[in-house]
Amino acid sequence: MPQTYPVTGSVSSLEGKLLPGGMIQFRLEKSQEVTVMGKIEEDGTFRLHTIKGKARADGAPVGSYEVTISPPIGKDQKMPFVPFTLPKKYQVEAKENTFNIQADPPAK
């Protein structure tokens, strides 16, 4: 397991409305050895975890990441939008990292 650093934040629309639920995944540009993801809570906040095999650690390794947001599954078992990847890359540094991510799903 690589060294990880705390990563927390929030996900909201471009208008500032928090995304209530779903998942967020950070994909390292140069490595597919680990999975870095977190649950988006009802208040729009998230905390990342790194998974490698059966090992799990809080936070994420240093690096540049592509970020994908997945919606919560509704009571009708349908997604309000399809998962989408943000055009901006996010850089995790060797310190506590906080990201306030603003993005809207692509228009249907």
Summary of the structure (lengths in Angstrom):
residues: 108
radius of gyration: 13.6
end to end distance: 39.0
largest distance: 41.3
contacts: 295
relative contact order: 0.31
helix: 0%
strand: 50%
